[in-house]
Amino acid sequence: MTDQQQESINWLNKLIEICKDGNKGYKNASEHAEDNELKTIFYRLSQQRALFEAELEGEVRNLGGHPEDTGSSAGGMHRAWMNIKDALSSKNPENIIAECKNGDKAAVEVYEEALKAPIPDYIKDKVKDQFTLIKGSLLQLNEFQKSSERS
């Protein structure tokens, strides 16, 4: 295995960790949200992150590596999603949305770093697509928040 392959695998595994954390965080939020529309949004985003995770795991295997099999048990990404537990206990939708947005903002930062890394272009295209969808989820949560404030 070349150094570039190993570096690509390392970056993909970082993204897999982020997707696992996002999947768990959104699933947890979906299970605790009281608003049906918000519950649906969170569930869909959880499923989206599971799909991202599977895509990235396939690329790691194609490069000859082993996909990450745990979430990011250390660091800011994990803390960003762990704060959702406190928000869930409050049952306040604004707090839950805010913590989900914090998790996605942390994900955006790591995706931006990964897009600068020397990973193969065909994988970078997939990462870029996922990055765009994560940014879209932030916009969707902002719009939901704004519409619920007007109600």
N, C-alpha and C positions, 0 to 999 in steps of 0.2 A: 504494500500500500504506500502510495506517495504521500509526501507531507501535505500537498494540497488536498488530497482526498481526506486525510485525517482532519485537517482544519475545517473542511466542509462538513464532515460528520460532526465535529464539535459544535459548530454553529447550528446545524440542524437539530442537534440534541438540545441546545439551549431553547430553540423555538418550540420543540416538542414539550419541554418542561412548561413553558409559558402556556401552551395550548391546553395541557393537562390541568394546570391551575385555573385557567379561564373556564374550561369545561366544568370543573367541580364548583367553581364560584357561581357560575350562571345556573347550574343545576340546583344548587342550594338556594339561590335567590328565587328560582322558579317554584320550588317546593314551599317557600314561605311567603311569597307575594300574595296579597289578598285581592288585588285588582286583576281580573281575568285577562285583560289586554297585556298588562305588564308580565303576568305569568307566562303568557304565550311568547312574548318577545324574549324573555329570559330563557325559556325552553329552547326556542329556535337558535339563540346564540350559543347555548350549551351544545346543541347538536352540530352547529357550524364548527365550533372549536374541536369537537371530536373528529369531524371530517378532516380538518386541517392537520390534526395530530396523525391520522392514518396516512394522509398523503406524504407527510414529512418522514414518517417511519419507513414508508416504501422507498423513498429516496436514500435514506441511510442504508437500508439493506442493499439497494442497487450499487452503492459505493463500497460495499463490503464491510459495513459497520454494524453495530448493534444499537437499536433505538433505545433511548432513555425510557425506563419503565416506572419512574416515580415523578411526582411533581417537584417543583423547586423548593425543597425543604429548607433552603437557606436563602437569604438575600431579600432585597426589596420587592421582587415580584411576588414572592410567597406572602410577604407581609401585606402587600396591597390587597391580595385576595382574602387574607385572613381577617382583615378589618371588617369584611362583610358580615362575619358572625355577630359582631357587636351591633351592626346596623339591623340585622335580621331580628335580633332580640327586641329592638325598639319598635318593630313593625311599621316604622315610618318610611313610606315609599321614597321620599326625597333622600333620606339617608342611604337606603339600599341602592338607589340609582347612582348616587354620588360615589359610593364605594365600588360599584361595578365600573363606573367611568374611570376611577383611579386605577383599577386593575388593567383596563384597556389602555390607558395612557402609558402605564409602565410597559405594556406589551409593544406599543408603538415605538417606544424608545429602543427596545431590543431589536425589533424588526428593522428599524432604521440603521442600526449598527450592522446587522447581518447583511443588509443590502450593499454595504460598503466592503464587505469581506470578499476574499477571492474564492467565491464558490462558482461552479459552472453556470453559464448563462441560462441553460434550460431549467436549472433548479431555481436560479435567481428570478426567472419569470414567474414561477409558481409562488415563490415567497412574496414577490411584488403584488401578485393577485390577492394573496391572503392579507397582506398589509393594507391594501386598499379596502378590503371588506371590514377589517378591524376598525379602520378610521370611519367607515360608514356606520358601524355599530355605535360609535361615539356620537355621531350626528343624530342617529335614530333616538338614542337615549336623551340627548339634548332636546329634540323635538317633542318627545313624550313628556318630558319634564315641563317644557314651556306650555304645552297644551293642558296639562293637568293643573298648572298654576292659574290658568285662565278660567278654569271650570269652577 
